[in-house]
Amino acid sequence: MLFAKNGPKESLVVTGARVVDRAQGIDAQLDVRVDDGVIAQLGTAVDRNGHRVIDGSGLVLAPAFVDPHVHLRVPGREDEETLASGTAAAAAGGYCAILAMPNTDPVVDAAAVLGALVEDAKREALIPVGFLAAITKGQRGAELTEMAELADSGAVGFSDDGQPVVAPGLMRRALQYGAVTGRKLALHCEEPTLSHGGHMHEGAVSAELGFGGYPSIAESVMVERDLALAAYEERPLHLLHLSARESVAAVRAAHERGIEATAEVTPHHLCLTDEAVRSLDSNLKMNPPLRSREDRAALIDALRDGTISSIATDHAPHARHEKEVPFEAAPFGVTGLETAFAALYTHLVEPGVVPLETILERMSTGPARAYGLDEPRIAVGAPANLVLLDLNATWRVEESGFRSRSKNSWLLGERLRGRVVATVAEGRTVFEA
Amino acid sequence: MAEIKVMREDLRPPKTPRRRHLVSVADLTRDDVERLLATARSFERSLERELKKLPTLRGRLVLNLFFESSTRTSSSFELAAKRLSADTMSFKASGSSVDKGESLKDTAITLGAYDPDVIVIRHAEIGAPQLVARWTNAHVVNAGDGKHQHPTQALLDLYTLHEEFGRIDGLHVAIVGDVLHSRVARSNIQALALMGARVTLVGPPSLIPRGIEALGCETTTEIDAIKAADVVYVLRMQKERMLEGANYVPSLREYTARWGVTPDRLRPGQKVMHPGPMNRGVEIDPVVADAADALIETQVRAGLVTRMAVLYDLLTHGPVAVQAAAMHEVA
């Protein structure tokens, strides 16, 4: 289900790093040897076998990250991102796999479109990419796509991301029929008549600034509807980019009732609140919008206790001229692949709000499990999917540093702590700082 | 709930501008307002002279950049600049390259190439003045950005109140109507709160934005509440901002019946203000609009002197201007 260009599998040894893999129960200073792209030995003094040695002393080695929510903008907006630039950005962010959303031009709603993307990925993608296909044709919310054929052609899941599936009857059919594919539906929960005209979270800040409000309930009523449909059809689903505490409460209640729902949250919703919009910076405009302190706290709680099991960047590249306009005229979306770990480390781990191990797990094992992908793990016999992190390094986020074709980061100018030093994806070193 | 108090809540505080601008009432201190009002009063006296023109801003260029229609704001800025001997240039979006799809950035850079000292901008979108401030070297005055701010309106309203009552501190002002879509309301709530007035918002629940109380005001849906105020400030029912089918109110007829400011809803002698343009017979009864207790014409006159004060203040009190003056003396 994941596709990348071929390359030689490497052999290398990382020495002396603190190896952290919570799923494997590892947190110790170890050497890791990789033979031909496969982890061959873990220990305190492993044979180097003449391999290239990377000195990991003072660094953390963890399973590489999986981003379940990326916009690669192909086909259609190659000026904003390409498979090559997006996967290079992902590699620099410590990712060994990413999943691309189908809201492109044309929409990935037919096997021919998907097939062409898969072929392109085999030529251009630096790291493995999975593609979600649309739930409805053209993401117009009227007719189902040929989901079985799309699954056979390699779709990793289905989503109308960017748009909700508005009609409850159609959503129910998608859940029913989607069962034949063995793939999950990933849902963008937004009730459009409640979010209509909204540019930011509805609250004291929108009241002061005058922006049309996009209230929390625009998300949570749809989350509750979709969870109710999933329960009735006994089907699993994945909830995209949750932002509101009401949504978190709904997912928690659903888990208690045994509904198989996974959920993701973005670094920006974990690090910022609607107060940040006071700057009127269009790089703080995204859908769903940044919400209140209480919402942010609820998202952090949900991340800690596992109600939300995945961190997703919702990396959404936009052309400079489209963002260099007043806030209301700007499109929704911000980039995130190259800053996700450092942002979370700086704003959640360093202040002691969320443990490092939790962040690492929610950026890797969590999203892989949500889509049934092979989990990156540090174990003998597993393919090498590794990220080497320097927790002491500080760096400044600058446009010139991005590999992404787009620069619409909410972190421009920020100083962050925690840096990706190297990324190994499927046994290939895809990034070295 | 997670303990998150150790974190920086707002990662990106607005940068301190190097040049001074007037983009939001939120940027003003009480001292700033008092200084501006005092300057406006001195200009009021100067306008009583036979020769109304002052040489103060001779050689300066004030550019009026109006992307939205305006009568009183654009004309009063133009006249204010002229009364101070500044050169003025007016740019209206319709019939310009904006019709051809030119971006705000390109328009700003193009007009900025003429080196205006001040750009007065009105735009339908929030934050446009801040962007123009970033893209040009001019001092920027916000003459209304979307539903956000209209700071010179708030200043002229403060001026009007001070002229009428001799004070602002302790006054009770009821602002009536469509607060949700009103930049005038937002600027005035902040300005009145800053100067110590009590503000009560009155209107249909669907037109009072959730959370607005955080600006330091009370809210009610009962029109009878206006009787308790010293001043009733009537907002225009902004029909052009009503999204189709949004159903903020079922009809203008019902709005007028319930929240229209009519003579019988006022106390005798109660002062009434309106930022204009008025919809007579909708939010304000024509009898109220034309009554002697209406301060609406005073507001228009106050608009001229407060805008003179703003232009003067930006060009003579700022660090840039001080430096320029010093160089002049050496020369």
Interface residues (C-beta under 8 A of the other chain):
Chain A: H196 G197 E202 G203 A204 V205 S206 A207 E208 L209 G210 F211 G213 P215 C271 L272 T273 E275 A276 R278 S279 L280 D281 L284 R293 E294 R296 A297 A298 I300 D301 R304 H321 E324 V325 P326 F327 E328 A329 H347 L348 P351 G352 V353 W410 L411 G413 E414
Chain B: M1 A2 E3 I4 V6 M7 R8 E9 D10 L11 R12 P13 P14 A26 S103 L104 K105 H123 E125 I126 G127 A128 Q130 L131 D145 G146 K147 H148 Q149 R183 R186 P209 R210 G211 I212 E213 A214 L215 L243 A246
